[in-house]
Amino acid sequence: MKLRPHHILCIQKFIGKGYNEDFTSHMNSIVSNLTDNPKLQITITQGCDDVCERCPNNINELCTSFDKVAMMDASVLSTCNLNYGETVSWIELAYMARKSIFKTNRFNEICDECEWIELCKKTEI
């Protein structure tokens, strides 16, 4: 599976709400797959990934929110000491994010500009 760095956070905070029914259904299947297969290998990618497949901001494999999410991606990479192209198991990525981002004040800093932040703040992991 290919994931953008900030999607490591989104997946862990996902509670079944999204841009539209198609996106939400697709995200539910990704979350279920990762829950059922925690050792699944994830390749950290730049640009559209498997989550973006059904996102309304994905126009011809280009993210219309690229600048905003690229900053979030860069922050997740540096905070978790990850690099584009690196392949890591989902369970390890989830742990890194919990330890370095969710259990610190970095979550609010990284996700401050995201339209979903208020919903995510209410979501326990």
C-alpha positions, 0 to 999 in steps of 0.5 A: 500500500502507498500512503502520504505521510499525513494519511498515517494520522488520518487513518488513525483518527478516522471515524466514518466521516469524509468528503462524500459516501464514495470516499468514506466507503473507500476509507473504511475499506483501507482502515479495515484492511490495516486493522486486519493486516497490521504488518502490511508494508506501507511505502511512504509516497509523495503525491496521490496515494491509495487514500486519495483514489476516491478523494474529490481533491484528486483531479487526474492524479493531482491533489488540488490541496497539494501545497497545504498537505505537502506541509503536513507531509513534511512535518510528519516525515521530520517528526517521525524520522521517515523518508519518501520511498521508505517501506515500513509496516503499518503497525510501526508507522501507527506507533511512530505517529502515536508516540511522536505526534498524538502523545505530544503537541505536534498533532495540533501544529501539523494539522492546524490548517486541516478542515477535519481537525475539530473532528479529529480532536474529539477522536481518541486513539 
